[in-house]
């Protein structure tokens, strides 16, 4: 009798665990779908910053996307990227010691794959 009771109890526990695990998987799948729809409703803003006279890529330029209050810095090739930005009009503000530039009305739309090339002049 003890063996039957133990086997039944163990079966109930395992079945309960499987039901719980399956429910958790369904929730994860739903969350994944929600994140996909959010990602599809956003665009990337990316580009490269150069010195206007020498043509040299500028490293460490602070690139601010004013409407989102996000700031990124250019890498060793002068490249920058803003991920997950809603489509719309934006203003970029670029700053580095001895350089400064403001770019208005950057229009970002879905599937916009253009890269922005920016030249800075020393002030």
Secondary structure, DSSP 4 states (H G I P E B T S, - for coil): -HHHHHHHHHHHHHHHHHHHHHHHHHHHHHHHHHHHHHHHT-EEEEEEEEETTT-PBPSS-EEEETTTTEEEE--TTSEEEEEEE-SEEEEEEEEETTEEEEEEEEEE-TT--PPEEEEE-B-
